[in-house]
Amino acid sequence: MHTFGRKLLKFLSFFIPLSLGILISIIGGITILGPKDTTKALQALVTKKNYIQEYYKIHPSTNDMFDSEDDQSTGQILSSSITTKDRTRIPPLLVPSSGIAHKTEFLYTGAMSEGKHEGIDIWTNIDGTGTDGTIESRGNPVYSACNGYVRNIWIKNGDISIVCEELDNIYEEILPSTKIRLLYGHMADQFSKKKYIRVKKGQQVKKGELLGYQGNRCYYAPDNAVIHLHFGVYDMNTLPEVPLDPTPYLGVSCTTLNQTFSAGVQK
């Protein structure tokens, strides 16, 4: 009985201050923010926790990347394409295809109207070939980076334009826009005219769903033979839509030469 009493006293000495602390925090929040905003803040905490849990289901190998704030390494987790520098942020988009950014001029640099490159080009192989080692073959699979719908398909450039569902409001303060459109380019063969697109205009798509395969059809450069995916992110809050750096949306650099990409397919 004496032992039980000591355990009970120890439990109460921990539980009571903790409960009082939580109660004081809630009362303080209501006093400062008001009941409505305090409720929103508590809901946001729960939402973010659930979002993290769902992300781990997609990328289970990244759990240990979020445990320590002291790890200063600069390595990369290929299965999710999240650098350790960005480990405190969970990117909203999946990496759409595997490959490498092999040319400086085809990294993201800015708007085409300024003579710049509006997205990132992901090559299947550094020699420009497809999966079978020739330029006549299709490249790596391409997956939808978000939930949304196919707004348009422009086969002359092998393009798919997808409007994403508006991103979670937890991203409002860390991303330039949560209302975005994605462009997937060159998903057809330049010479045989074979189409590698597996979706249709108006179709609803899920994050991780197969859209097709990398190709080399290019309306603007008809002699192009490099098999790759051009991936672009556009701000739908502007008119015309402004190109955005895909880096914070994917969690992998789109401005670094020879950066590797690993498709984050939803399981």
C-alpha positions, 0 to 999 in steps of 0.5 A: 500500500505504501508503494502504491501511494508513492506511485500515485503521488508521483503520477499526480505530481506529473499529471496535475501540473501538465493538466494545469499547463494545458488548461492555462495555454487554452485559456491564454489562447482564448484570451489572446486569439478568441475562441474561434481562432484558438479552435482553428489553431488546435485543429491545425496541429491535429491536421499537420500530425495526420498529414505527416502520418499519411506522408510516412505511408507513402515514403516510410523510409523517411521517418528517421529524417524527421527525428533529429534537428542536429543532423547537419549532413547534406545527403539525400534520401532517394526514395523520397527526394527530400534533402536533409536541409529540408527535412522539417518540411514535407513537400506537397508534391510527389517527384513525378519521374526518375532521372537526372538533370543533366544540362545547366540550360535546362534547370529551372531559371525563370520565365520563358518571356525573359529567355529563361527555362520555366521548369526542370528537365529530367532525363531518363539517362545522361546520354539522352536515351530511353529505357532500352538505351536508344533514342527510339524508345520511351523513357521512365514512367511519369506519375501525377505529382498531385490530385487534380484533373487534366485541363489540357493535352497538347500532343504536338509537344507531348504536353499534359496540363494538370490543375491540382487540388488546392494545397493544404493551408499549412503551406500558405506561409512557406510556398509562393502559391497553393493554387497551382497548375503542373505541366508535363512535357515531351511525352511522345516520340519525335520521329515515330509520332507515337504517344506516351500519354495514358490520360485524357482531357478532363480526367480526374487523376490521383497523386501517384497515378501513371500519366505516361512515359518520358519522350522527346517530342518537342514543338519548339526544337524539332531536332531534339532527340533527348528522352526526358520529362519537362516538369513545370509549376505555375501560379494560378493566382496570376494572369498570365500564370507565372512559372514557379521554382518546383524545388520547394514543391518537390523537396528536391533541388531543380536548380542543381546540375546533375541532381538525381530524381527518384519518382515518389509513387503513391502506394 
